[in-house]
């Protein structure tokens, strides 16, 4: 923001296209947009996994010793944990790959 204000003060009046493109390229904007979109999706999926784990925990606590309900609750917790691990790995892999693509350009 200060870079834009400095340029406006130095040059007088600038057209809006020059101000909007100060220090950015469309390729970087696209890569950053993709990374942010993927991070939002993975974050949402991780939240869903945590909710599934909580639901499994509640089901386990309310199973009252019924073997079928206990098994179903344990499976729900296990599937939630597997999903959470996949979300964390997806987040790490995507950020690693995209950051290496940005560095190579």
Phi, psi and omega in degrees: 000317180293330177297318179294315180297321178297316179294322177295319181292322183286316188264358182086244181258133177240154176281160189294330180294322179293318181294319183290337185255017182290118172072011180233155173236155183293330178295317178293321179297319180295314180297316179295322178296319178295315179299315180296319180296316180294320179297322178294316181296314180295321177297319177295317179295324177295321177297319177298319179297319178296320178295320178297319178297318178297316179298318177298320177296318178295317178297323179295317182291332182259013183284345180051036174083359178292122187299322180294316179292323179296315179298317179297319179294317178296320177296321178298316178297317180298315180294323176296319178294318178298317178297320179294319177296319178297320178297317180296316179295320178298317178300313182294316182294314181298314180294322178297313182294313183295318179295325176290327175293318179296318180293328183285340180270000000 
